[in-house]
Amino acid sequence: GYPVTPGAFQTNYGGGTWDAAITKYNPDGTAQIYATYIGGSGTDRPHSMIVDGQNNLIVYGSTNSTDFPTTTQAYDDSHNGGFDIFITKLTLNGDDIIGSTYVGGSSDDGRNNSGSLFFNYGDASRGEVMVNALNQVFVASSTESSNFPTTAGVMQSNYQGNQDACAFKMASDLSGMLWSTYVGGSGDDAGYSIKLTENDEAMFCGGTNSSNLPTTPGVINGSYQGSIDGFIVNINNSLGSLNNLTYIGTSAYDQAYFVEIDTEGDIYVTGQTKGSYPVSPDPDIYSNNNGSQFIHKLSSDLKTSILSTVFGSGSSSINISPTAFLVDECQNVYVSGWGGGLNSEGSTSGLPTTEDAFQETTIDGSGMYFIVFQKNFQNLLYATHFGGSGMGEHVDGGTSRFDKKGIIYQGICACSGSGMPTTPNAWSTTNNGGCNLGSVKMNVGFTGVFAEGEAEPNAIGCAPYDVNFESFTNGVDFIWDFGDGSPFNNEENPSHTYIDTGVYVVTFIAIDSNLCVIADTTELEVMVFPPSQISTGFTILQDCENQSVTAFSEVSGVEGMIFEWNMGVGFTLYDDTVTMTYGQLGDYTITLTVTDTLCGIDSVVTQEISVGEVINSGFDLLDSTFNVLMDSLVCGPFEINTVNNSNNSNGDYFWDFGDGSPIVNDFEPSHTYLNSGEYEISLIIIDSMSCNITDTTLAFVEVIQTNYLLADFDFIANCDDSLVLFEYLDSTALPSVNYYWDFGDGDTSGLKSPSHYFQNNATYIVSLIVSDTGLCTIPDTSITPVSVAYTLDLLVDFDYIVNCEDTSVIAINTGTSNDPNVEYSWNMGDSSFYDGESVFHGYDQPGNYTVTFQMINIFCDEVIELSQEIDLLPTIVADFTVDPGLGGCSPFEVQFINNSHAEPSSVFIWNFGNNTGSGEQDPTITYDVPSTTPYDVTLILTDPESCNLVDTQMVQIMVNPGIQVDFMPDQALCEGEFLILDAGNSGSNYSWSTGENTQTIQIDEQGEYSVIVSNAYCNDSASTFFTSYAHPSESYSTELCPNQPLMLSALDNGSDYMWSTGDTTVSIVVSDGGIYWNKYLDENSCERSDTVFISLINETEQVFAPNSFTPNGDGINDVWKVYGAGPENDFEVQVFNRWGNLIWESKDINASWDGFYKGDKAEQGVYAYKLYFYSECYDKKIETIGTVLLLN
């Protein structure tokens, strides 16, 4: 089995083909910290591991075990089908799992099963796990499941077909899925590596032969390059949505196996190529012609190719399968991989190495290979082979890692005969058969200065303490702080003396300003103790039977102690715990001397011991007559006496009788047990002068409670033949009980429950004696008189009375009565029972009931009975209500609502109190005539099949005189008119909406008017709306050309027209100026009048020319223009200055003068104008003149 450690989480193999096996070593690989299986009954394979911020180990892998270990809070605690992904988080010391979960669908997940993408041996088990600062878990993997769990809002929530890549983010305790997405197209896609940006966005790479991946605009390769391509995708941290995606590769085979991110956020990807992968044209870039491994540096948005190169042997075959990738803090680039041997093609022969390589050449063209490039691929910093011969060192799948200092932590499948190099004192330096796990930690880093140190001869000593410090560094300048306040020391390997005791933290800083990281710091701890600090003691454990002593040292102090024991018999022992057997009893002195080799001091302690005799307790038990108790079974209450046989008479005695009674200290006490039970009796002797100090003896006794027999019996007499049956009633009697019956007539019996014929009807004295020959029983006798009775001549009969109101019945015995030998019993037919000669019983509901009356002869259990049918008919109840109530105004309509308790055969007879009636169930009636006295309304309910046959209810209804208010429909009022509204119903009370309370009101305004009229019994209301029309007198004016006719018209829906001209028509025609009016009645029969003012047009007032303008460019009144002239062909305007010069003219009626003359602003002043236009009104061309003021 795998070498697991005690206390590890899983120390037994889970079963199946494979279990995951995890081993954690100390820093120099000389010891295991823990080693554990993780697996179930199927196949379980680890693919990638990482340590979170709390130093817990997270393992990602694949499993088809249905019983893989999961935790209670797991996201998914059950297997989903095929291979599932598993994520497991182990504690720091590997003794438990903090979280463990399945992730998957119904097909294979966590496996690269693609025939085209499975290029290298071990490619089936790729993928990677990462964590962020919150210890949330990110995974890159592959899936063939169409139901792989995805979340809302991700880049691809649906299966794309064949095999897809997948990526997901989980909570730190693996209890929840934060986002999960497919990444793929219509072909095969595989996910290999994932890293996180500073914003926790996932950078994810893999291989694909899909031509339709969802690339984003502007990336370096937005389309499929051909054959097999790599891809890089940037996934949003919050929802798992797509940020950017690009293809990587050539028209031939290419896959991207690892992705990295440098300190500036640029992206690096490495992989394999069989095409002409582009190499940046920079002559300083290191590359190997026709290299089959590429490294590419891109911008964070994948839109810019920054640098790219290839490395390899130059053959047409792939050299290595990548297993780890790093860009360090100095942007040096590291690649780890393996090739040859088991891989699908190629070898590691011909790969470049450096002069300082750990292994410059490969033995058989297979094994591990590590290579380091300077920032921006400028130089080859380091390259080496690693491995032996044979099948070689290879990787069965999964990823390894570099740390940020460039130290590779590489897991290797190292098979027997490979000769994998190991280091001295490694935990295991030999192959244990087959293929073993090989673990390599190699510093190939170029990040800068490193600093380590040691304290010689030891980091622990006694004051004053001299320490020699030895450094391990590549620095050129040094700073030592010894932690005790002394000055700094700049030597590479200084010495220092500590005067005072204490714990000192020593700081060593190494510096080289020419490197990328110019300094490194390490700390040591030095402990200085005072010479007298050692403390010595020991404890003793004696074995009295063998007269031996074991001494345990109890020493506190520093390391380096020597033990010397003087056991008091001239014999010396040297271990920290020793055992000595003494040949005889007696007192001895044991001396322990402890020597502190660090401080050169001794500490001595002594202790006196006594090897004494061994005491033994013992006793015998006696009964109350002081005879030895031969049986532990006794009858209670029982008295016990004791005989003390102990070999010690000087000790103290403690007797415990086991029944809760107080402890007894007598030498030979006695004790009485009152209750039955099993009791443990113990004697403890204590003698502090003996070796064993105390000894105990036990005895047991069982007390059986004395059984007092009970001679109790009962009997049954037979009235026909004087046979009496006797029954013994003690059910607890044992089978060994004997019975003796004396029947009082000279006969006896030995049966348990006999029967006996008595010759005469009489009373006999019967006795029973019971006895038992068993242990602890007392006999008993019982004597009882037995009467032999006769048969009674009984008459059974009864009568009953029914009460309709509460469905109750009184049943009365009318047969044999008052006989002391008879008991009476009633069954009322509804599960009710009574005793006595008569009974009162109330039934829950009407119905047919069978009542049975029994008479019982109590001597011989004779029963006779009589049954009768009692038919309880339902009771009818007349009941009704009145809607709307018991009073109203005439005409008063009333509906009677029947609430009677009636049967289908019931008949309703109504009398309404006004000489009318009805047989309906719910009748309606209108009372038209008011009355001074109420109407008596009666409902008679009859039913020949009811219990009470008839029932009646009566109410009184009061009908008062009514009130009715009627108004005329809505009307109109003309201005100046009024109207009288009359509410009628003289002698009533009135409430108008105007606030008045008279029978009539006068209105002369528009509005709605309402009134409420009421008397002592009734009320009514009404409303009407009046529209008020004013007498608008309109007037307007107009112009008229001379001799031009004009038609004037009034409203055509009026009547009674009268014009100022005397005309009575709707319209008139006029041709002269003047004032014209008309009067008429409008559509509301209201009088109206209108007036028109007509003036004749002056020939020169038909146009308008402004008298000033300001052409200063402010957009306000900047031009001068004539308005109202026309038509266009008969228009002309001319403007003259004060000297009569023509300044501006135009025949365009829309033209305007801008205040310029010959290209310059005209002078400010008054200008004359002459205007010619045609007047249609006068039918001639008219000339007019005027002036305009120009203001600059």
FIMI-807144 format. One record per residue (C-alpha): residue in three letters; x, y, z. Coordinates in steps of 0.2 Angstrom, whole numbers, plus 5000, padded with zeros to 4 digits. Layout:
% FIMI-807144
ALAXYZ/...
***
This chain:
% FIMI-807144
GLY500050005000/TYR500450184998/PRO501550245013/VAL500250345022/THR500550425039/PRO499550395056/GLY498150515059/ALA498050565040/PHE496250595033/GLN496150425024/THR497450285029/ASN496550145019/TYR496450115000/GLY494750154994/GLY494650024981/GLY494450024962/THR495950054949/TRP496650214957/ASP496550324972/ALA497250494973/ALA498750494985/ILE499450664992/THR501050685002/LYS501750835010/TYR503550845014/ASN504650965025/PRO505651095016/ASP507150995012/GLY506150835008/THR506950735022/ALA505250695031/GLN503450675027/ILE502250795036/TYR500750695031/ALA500250565017/THR498450515014/TYR497350425001/ILE495850524994/GLY494650404985/GLY493150294984/SER492850124977/GLY493050174959/THR494450274950/ASP495050434957/ARG496450544949/PRO497150704955/HIS497550834941/SER498050994950/MET498451064967/ILE498651234975/VAL498851304993/ASP497551434999/GLY497951585010/GLN497651485026/ASN498951345020/ASN497551225016/LEU497851115001/ILE496551114987/VAL496550964976/TYR495650954959/GLY495350794950/SER494150664942/THR493250524949/ASN491950384945/SER491750334963/THR489950344969/ASP490650344987/PHE492050484985/PRO492250575002/THR491150735002/THR490750855016/THR489050895023/GLN488951075016/ALA489651014999/TYR488851094983/ASP488550924977/ASP488750764988/SER488150634975/HIS488950554960/ASN488150614943/GLY488750484931/GLY490350434922/PHE491850534928/ASP491450684939/ILE492550824944/PHE493050824962/ILE493650974972/THR494350934990/LYS495151045003/LEU496350965015/THR496851045032/LEU498551105035/ASN499150945043/GLY498150825032/ASP497050745046/ASP495350805039/ILE494450885024/ILE493751055026/GLY492651045010/SER492450914997/THR491150904982/TYR490750824966/VAL490450944951/GLY489750864935/GLY488350804924/SER487850634917/SER489250604906/ASP491150614908/ASP491850774916/GLY493550824921/ARG494250714907/ASN494950764890/ASN494250614880/SER494450704863/GLY495350594850/SER496050744841/LEU496550854857/PHE497250704867/PHE498950724859/ASN500150684873/TYR500250544885/GLY499350604900/ASP498250734891/ALA496650654898/SER497050714916/ARG497450904912/GLY496551054920/GLU497051174934/VAL496351244950/MET496751424957/VAL496251524972/ASN496051714975/ALA496351814990/LEU494651764997/ASN495151584995/GLN493751564982/VAL494151424970/PHE494251434951/VAL494451284940/ALA494851254921/SER494251084914/SER493350984901/THR491550904900/GLU490550794888/SER488950824899/SER487550914891/ASN486850944908/PHE488451014916/PRO487951134930/THR487951314923/THR487351484930/ALA486351624924/GLY487251764914/VAL488851664910/MET489651674892/GLN488951504887/SER487551414898/ASN487151284885/TYR488151134879/GLN488951164862/GLY489250984857/ASN490450844857/GLN491750894871/ASP491751074878/ALA492951164889/CYS492251224905/ALA492651344919/PHE491851384936/LYS492051484952/MET491551414969/ALA491351474987/SER492951454998/ASP492151305008/LEU491551224992/SER489751244997/GLY489051344982/MET489351384964/LEU489651564961/TRP489751544942/SER489951404929/THR490051414910/TYR490451304895/VAL491851364883/GLY491651284866/GLY491051274848/SER490351134837/GLY491951034837/ASP493050974852/ASP493651094865/ALA494751064881/GLY495151174895/TYR496951164902/SER497551314912/ILE496751454922/LYS497551614931/LEU496851764939/THR497151944935/GLU497252074949/ASN495352104948/ASP495051914949/GLU494551894931/ALA494951724925/MET496251704910/PHE495851534903/CYS496751434889/GLY496551264880/GLY496451174863/THR495051164850/ASN494551104833/SER492951214833/SER492851344820/ASN491551444828/LEU492151494845/PRO491351654851/THR492851774848/THR492751954852/PRO493152104841/GLY494952164839/VAL495852014846/ILE497451954838/ASN496551804829/GLY494651824828/SER494451674817/TYR494951494817/GLN496751464810/GLY496551284805/SER496851104810/ILE496951114829/ASP497151284838/GLY497451354855/PHE496351484862/ILE496351614877/VAL494751674885/ASN494551814898/ILE493051784909/ASN492151914920/ASN492451884938/SER490651934944/LEU489551834932/GLY490651724922/SER490251824906/LEU491351844891/ASN492651984891/ASN493851934877/LEU494251774867/THR495551744853/TYR496251594844/ILE498051554846/GLY499051454832/THR499451424814/SER498651324800/ALA499451164808/TYR499251084825/ASP499351204840/GLN498751194858/ALA498951314872/TYR499351214888/PHE499751354901/VAL499351534904/GLU500251664915/ILE500051844920/ASP501551964924/THR501552104936/GLU501052234923/GLY499452124918/ASP500152064901/ILE499651884896/TYR500851744892/VAL500451574885/THR501451424881/GLY501051264871/GLN501551154856/THR501551194838/LYS501851094822/GLY501651244811/SER502751404807/TYR502351494823/PRO502851674822/VAL504351734831/SER504551924834/PRO505752014823/ASP506752084837/PRO508552014834/ASP508852004853/ILE507451874856/TYR508151704860/SER507351564849/ASN507751394841/ASN507351374822/ASN505851264819/GLY505551254837/SER504051144841/GLN503651234858/PHE503051414858/ILE502851554871/HIS501851704867/LYS501551874876/LEU499951974873/SER499152124880/SER497852104894/ASP496352124881/LEU497151994869/LYS497152134855/THR498952154854/SER500352034851/ILE501852094861/LEU503151964858/SER503251774853/THR504651644851/VAL504951464849/PHE506151334857/GLY506551154853/SER507751044845/GLY507251094827/SER506550934822/SER504850914815/SER504250824831/ILE503550894847/ASN504950884861/ILE504050904877/SER502350894885/PRO502251054896/THR501851024914/ALA502251194923/PHE502351374918/LEU502951534927/VAL503251724924/ASP504151784939/GLU504251954947/CYS505652004935/GLN504651944920/ASN505851794917/VAL504951654909/TYR505051464915/VAL504451314907/SER504451134914/GLY503950974903/TRP504450804899/GLY504650704882/GLY505150554873/GLY504850374880/LEU502950354883/ASN502450514874/SER501550504857/GLU503050574847/GLY504750654848/SER506150654861/THR507150774872/SER508750754862/GLY509450914855/LEU508551024867/PRO509651174872/THR510551174889/THR511651294898/GLU513451274905/ASP512751264923/ALA511451134919/PHE511051004932/GLN511150884918/GLU511850944901/THR511250794891/THR509950664891/ILE510350484892/ASP509050404882/GLY508050554874/SER506750554887/GLY506450624904/MET506050794912/TYR506650964905/PHE506751134913/ILE507051304904/VAL507151484909/PHE507151644898/GLN507651814903/LYS506351954902/ASN505551984885/PHE506451814879/GLN508051914878/ASN509251774883/LEU509251594888/LEU509651604907/TYR509551414911/ALA509051254904/THR509351074910/HIS508850894908/PHE508350794923/GLY508150604924/GLY508850434921/SER508650294908/GLY507350164904/MET505550214903/GLY506150374910/GLU505350504921/HIS503650554914/VAL501950634920/ASP500350534919/GLY499350694918/GLY499050844929/THR499951004932/SER501451054943/ARG502051224948/PHE503451354950/ASP503351474965/LYS503651654961/LYS505551634966/GLY505751514952/ILE505751354962/ILE504951204953/TYR503951084962/GLN503750944950/GLY502850774952/ILE503550634942/CYS503050454938/ALA504750374941/CYS504750194936/SER506050064942/GLY507650064933/SER507550244928/GLY508850304941/MET507950464945/PRO509250574955/THR508850594973/THR509750704987/PRO510650645002/ASN509450615017/ALA507950625006/TRP506450535014/SER506650395001/THR508150374990/THR507650204982/ASN506250144970/ASN505150024979/GLY504549934964/GLY503549974948/CYS503250164946/ASN503450274961/LEU502950454964/GLY504550554962/SER504550734969/VAL505750864964/LYS506051034971/MET507351124961/ASN507851314962/VAL508051374944/GLY507551554949/PHE508251714943/THR507151834953/GLY508651914962/VAL509551894979/PHE509151754991/ALA509651745009/GLU509751605021/GLY510751575036/GLU511251455051/ALA511851475069/GLU513351365074/PRO513551255084/ASN511751275089/ALA510351405090/ILE510151355109/GLY511451385123/CYS511751455140/ALA512451635144/PRO513651695139/TYR513451605123/ASP514551615107/VAL513751595091/ASN514551575073/PHE513351635059/GLU513451555042/SER512651635027/PHE511951545011/THR511751684998/ASN512151754981/GLY512251934988/VAL513752054988/ASP513252165003/PHE512652105020/ILE511752165036/TRP511652065052/ASP510552115066/PHE510852005081/GLY509252055090/ASP510052105106/GLY510352295103/SER512152275097/PRO512752365082/PHE512352295064/ASN513752185057/ASN514152185038/GLU515252025037/GLU514651885027/ASN514851755041/PRO515051845058/SER515251785076/HIS514351855091/THR514251825110/TYR512551845119/ILE512851895137/ASP511051895143/THR509751765143/GLY508251775131/VAL507551735114/TYR508351835100/VAL507751855083/VAL509251875071/THR508951965055/PHE510051935039/ILE509852045024/ALA510852005008/ILE510952144994/ASP511452154976/SER510852314967/ASN511252244950/LEU509952104951/CYS508052124948/VAL507552094966/ILE509052184975/ALA508752114992/ASP508151965002/THR507851945021/THR507851795032/GLU507651775051/LEU508451655064/GLU507951625082/VAL509351605095/MET508851555113/VAL510051585127/PHE509651515145/PRO510351545162/PRO511551405168/SER510351375183/GLN508751355173/ILE508651165173/SER507351095184/THR507450905189/GLY506150785197/PHE505450615195/THR503850515200/ILE503750335206/LEU502650195201/GLN502750035212/ASP502249855207/CYS501949775224/GLU501649595218/ASN503449595209/GLN504249715222/SER504849825207/VAL504850015205/THR504750115189/ALA505450295190/PHE504950435177/SER506050585175/GLU505150755175/VAL506450885169/SER506251055161/GLY507751145154/VAL508651145138/GLU509151015125/GLY510650895128/MET510250815145/ILE511150655152/PHE510150545165/GLU511050445179/TRP509950345192/ASN510650275208/MET509350155214/GLY509950135232/VAL510749955230/GLY512350005221/PHE511549995204/THR511550135191/LEU510350165176/TYR510450295162/ASP508750315153/ASP507450455156/THR506350315163/VAL506950165173/THR506350005182/MET507149915197/THR506649755205/TYR507149745224/GLY507549575231/GLN506949605249/LEU505749725258/GLY506449885265/ASP506750065263/TYR507850135249/THR508450305243/ILE508350335224/THR509550475217/LEU509350555200/THR510750665192/VAL510350765176/THR511750845167/ASP511450985155/THR512750965141/LEU512351145134/CYS512751235150/GLY513851105158/ILE512851095174/ASP512150955185/SER510450945194/VAL510250815208/VAL508650755216/THR508250615229/GLN506750525235/GLU506450395248/ILE505450235244/SER504750095254/VAL504549915247/GLY503349845260/GLU502149695262/VAL500549665252/ILE498849665261/ASN497449545256/SER495649565261/GLY494349425263/PHE492749375272/ASP491449235274/LEU489549265275/LEU488449185289/ASP486549175292/SER485549235307/THR486049075316/PHE487849105312/ASN487948955301/VAL489048985285/LEU487949035271/MET487948895258/ASP486848975245/SER486849155239/LEU484949145236/VAL483949195252/CYS482249245257/GLY481949425263/PRO481949505275/PHE483649425278/GLU485049455292/ILE486849425286/ASN488349405298/THR490149415293/VAL491849335297/ASN493349445292/ASN494749335285/SER495949475280/ASN497849455283/ASN498049635290/SER497349685307/ASN498049855307/GLY497149935293/ASP495450025292/TYR493949925286/PHE492549985274/TRP491049875272/ASP489749915258/PHE488249805258/GLY487649865241/ASP485949925246/GLY486250105249/SER486450085267/PRO487950185276/ILE489750115275/VAL490150015290/ASN491950015298/ASP491749875310/PHE492849725309/GLU491449595307/PRO489749685305/SER488049615303/HIS486649675291/THR484849645287/TYR484149655269/LEU482349715269/ASN481949715250/SER482249595236/GLY483649615224/GLU485449565219/TYR486749645231/GLU488649665229/ILE489549655246/SER491249735247/LEU492649745260/ILE494049875257/ILE495549875268/ILE496750025268/ASP498450025277/SER499550165272/MET501050065279/SER500849925266/CYS501449925248/ASN499849915239/ILE498950025252/THR497249955249/ASP496449795244/THR494649745240/THR493549585241/LEU491849565234/ALA490349445237/PHE488649435230/VAL486949385238/GLU485149385230/VAL483749415241/ILE482049345236/GLN480549425243/THR479449305253/ASN477849265243/TYR476249275253/LEU474949165243/LEU473149235241/ALA471649115242/ASP470449225232/PHE469049145221/ASP467449185212/PHE465949085207/ILE464549075194/ALA462848995198/ASN461748895185/CYS459948925190/ASP459348775180/ASP460248635188/SER461148705204/LEU462848685196/VAL464148815203/LEU465748855194/PHE467248905205/GLU468749015198/TYR470349045207/LEU470849225205/ASP472649245209/SER473549255192/THR475249265199/ALA475249095207/LEU476648985203/PRO476348805195/SER476948725211/VAL475348795221/ASN474248665229/TYR472348685231/TYR471148615244/TRP469248655241/ASP467848615255/PHE466148655247/GLY465248645264/ASP464148495260/GLY465448365264/ASP466248365246/THR468048425243/SER469148455227/GLY471048475223/LEU470748565206/LYS471248745203/SER469548805197/PRO468248655200/SER466348645197/HIS465148575210/TYR463248525210/PHE462348575226/GLN460848465230/ASN459748605238/ASN459348785236/ALA460348855251/THR461848955257/TYR463448845259/ILE465048895267/VAL466448865254/SER468348865259/LEU469948865249/ILE471648835256/VAL473248865244/SER474948815248/ASP476648805240/THR478148695243/GLY479348815234/LEU480548935242/CYS479949085252/THR478049055250/ILE476649075264/PRO474948975262/ASP473249065263/THR471449015267/SER469849095260/ILE468049065266/THR466449125256/PRO464549095258/VAL463849035241/SER461949055238/VAL461148935226/ALA459649035219/TYR458048995210/THR457349055193/LEU456349215194/ASP454749245185/LEU455049415177/LEU453749525166/VAL454649645155/ASP453649795148/PHE453849985147/ASP452950145141/TYR453650315135/ILE453150495133/VAL453850605119/ASN454150795121/CYS454150885104/GLU455051045110/ASP456750965114/THR456550785106/SER456650705123/VAL455850545129/ILE455350485147/ALA455350285147/ILE454450205162/ASN454550025168/THR452749945168/GLY453349765171/THR454149685187/SER454749815198/ASN455649845215/ASP456349665215/PRO458049665224/ASN458649515214/VAL458449615198/GLU459449745189/TYR458749855176/SER459649925160/TRP459150035145/ASN459850055128/MET459150205120/GLY459650165102/ASP460850305100/SER462350235109/SER461650295126/PHE461450185141/TYR460550195158/ASP460250095173/GLY458550105183/GLU456750075181/SER456350235172/VAL457450355162/PHE457350535154/HIS458350545138/GLY458650695126/TYR458950645108/ASP460150755097/GLN458950755082/PRO457250675076/GLY457350495069/ASN456750315072/TYR457550235088/THR457550065095/VAL457450065114/THR457849905123/PHE457449875141/GLN458349735150/MET457949645167/ILE459449535174/ASN459349405187/ILE460849445197/PHE461049265205/CYS461149165189/ASP461549295176/GLU459849275168/VAL459349415156/ILE457649455148/GLU457249605137/LEU455949705127/SER456249825112/GLN455149955105/GLU455250075091/ILE455050255095/ASP454750375080/LEU455350555085/LEU454550665071/PRO455350835067/THR454650995075/ILE454051135063/VAL454451315068/ALA453651465059/ASP454851615057/PHE455051755045/THR455851935043/VAL455152085034/ASP456152185020/PRO456352335021/GLY455652335039/LEU454052345049/GLY453552525044/GLY453552635028/CYS452652765017/SER451252715005/PRO451352644993/PHE452452525004/GLU453152364995/VAL453652225008/GLN454452065004/PHE454251925018/ILE455751815020/ASN455351645026/ASN456551575039/SER455451435045/HIS456051265051/ALA454951165039/GLU454851005030/PRO454450965012/SER452750915017/SER452451085026/VAL451051205021/PHE451251405022/ILE449651505025/TRP449951695025/ASN448651835031/PHE449352005027/GLY448052105038/ASN447252195023/ASN445952055018/THR447251975007/GLY448351815009/SER449551695000/GLY450151515000/GLU451951564993/GLN453451535003/ASP454251705002/PRO452751824996/THR452852004991/ILE451452134994/THR451252324992/TYR450152425004/ASP449352564995/VAL448252635008/PRO448952715024/SER448252665040/THR448152735057/THR448352565065/PRO449552425060/TYR449252285049/ASP449352115058/VAL450351995047/THR450151805052/LEU451151655045/ILE450251485050/LEU451451335047/THR450551165046/ASP451250985043/PRO450350825047/GLU451950735048/SER452750845061/CYS452850815079/ASN451850975084/LEU450750985068/VAL450551175068/ASP451551335072/THR451151525070/GLN452151695070/MET451351865069/VAL452052045066/GLN451352215064/ILE451752335049/MET451352525050/VAL450952615033/ASN451052805033/PRO450452935020/GLY451752965006/ILE452653114999/GLN453053144981/VAL453953294973/ASP453953324954/PHE454853464945/MET454753514927/PRO456253454916/ASP457853554915/GLN457453734908/ALA458253894901/LEU458154074907/CYS458554224897/GLU459454364904/GLY458254474915/GLU456954334918/PHE456554234933/LEU455554074938/ILE454554014953/LEU454953834959/ASP453553744969/ALA453853584979/GLY452053544982/ASN451453434997/SER450753585007/GLY451053575026/SER452753475024/ASN454553525029/TYR455653595015/SER457553595013/TRP458153684997/SER459953684991/THR459853874992/GLY459653855011/GLU457753915010/ASN456353815018/THR454853875010/GLN453653784998/THR454153894984/ILE455753984979/GLN456154114965/ILE457654084954/ASP458454204941/GLU460254124939/GLN460953974930/GLY461253814941/GLU460553654948/TYR459153674962/SER458553534973/VAL457353514988/ILE457053375001/VAL455253365007/SER454753275023/ASN453453245036/ALA453353145052/TYR453452975042/CYS454053005024/ASN455153105013/ASP455553134995/SER456753244985/ALA456953314967/SER458053424957/THR458153524941/PHE459453624931/PHE459153794924/THR460253864910/SER460454054910/TYR460754144893/ALA461354324892/HIS460954444879/PRO462654474871/SER462754624860/GLU464254604848/SER465054744837/TYR466454734825/SER467154844811/THR467754814793/GLU468354914778/LEU467554924761/CYS468154974744/PRO466955114737/ASN465455044727/GLN465954864733/PRO464354764739/LEU464554674756/MET463354544764/LEU462954554782/SER462154404791/ALA461354364808/LEU461354184816/ASP460254074804/ASN459453974818/GLY458554134826/SER456854214822/ASP456054384822/TYR457454474813/MET457454674812/TRP458854774804/SER459254954806/THR458754964787/GLY457054904791/ASP457354734783/THR456754574792/THR457754444783/VAL459254344790/SER460554434778/ILE460654604770/VAL461854684756/VAL462654854759/SER463854954748/ASP464055114758/GLY465055154774/GLY464055184790/ILE463355094806/TYR462154944804/TRP461254844817/ASN460054704819/LYS458954624833/TYR458154444833/LEU457754304845/ASP459154164846/GLU458853974847/ASN458453994866/SER457054124862/CYS458154254870/GLU458354424862/ARG460054474854/SER460754624845/ASP462354654834/THR463154804827/VAL464354824812/PHE465454984808/ILE465954994790/SER467255124783/LEU467755154765/ILE469655124760/ASN470755274757/GLU471855244741/THR473455294749/GLU473255194765/GLN473355024757/VAL475255004760/PHE476455024775/ALA478155094774/PRO479155104791/ASN479755274795/SER481455214803/PHE482655074803/THR484355034812/PRO485554934800/ASN486854894814/GLY486854704812/ASP486054664829/GLY484654564820/ILE483254684825/ASN482554814812/ASP484154794801/VAL483254824785/TRP481854934777/LYS480454854767/VAL478654904761/TYR477254794766/GLY475454774759/ALA475854814741/GLY475354714726/PRO475254634713/GLU477154614710/ASN477154674691/ASP476454844696/PHE477654884710/GLU479154994711/VAL480055084726/GLN481455214725/VAL482455294739/PHE483355464737/ASN484655554748/ARG484355744753/TRP485255794737/GLY484055694727/ASN485255564722/LEU484455384719/ILE485155274733/TRP484155114731/GLU482755054720/SER481854884717/LYS480354814708/ASP480254664719/ILE478854684732/ASN479854564744/ALA481554664742/SER482254764757/TRP483554904758/ASP484954854770/GLY485555034773/PHE487155014761/TYR487555124746/LYS488855064733/GLY489554944746/ASP489655064760/LYS488555104774/ALA487455254770/GLU487555404781/GLN486355424795/GLY484955534791/VAL483255564783/TYR482955484766/ALA481455514754/TYR480555374745/LYS479355364731/LEU478155214729/TYR477155154715/PHE475855014717/TYR474254954709/SER472654964720/GLU471354834716/CYS470054924727/TYR470255074716/ASP470754974700/LYS472255094696/LYS474055124699/ILE474355244714/GLU475955344718/THR476455404735/ILE477955474744/GLY478655484761/THR480255484772/VAL481255354782/LEU482555394795/LEU484155284794/LEU485055264811/ASN486755184812/
***
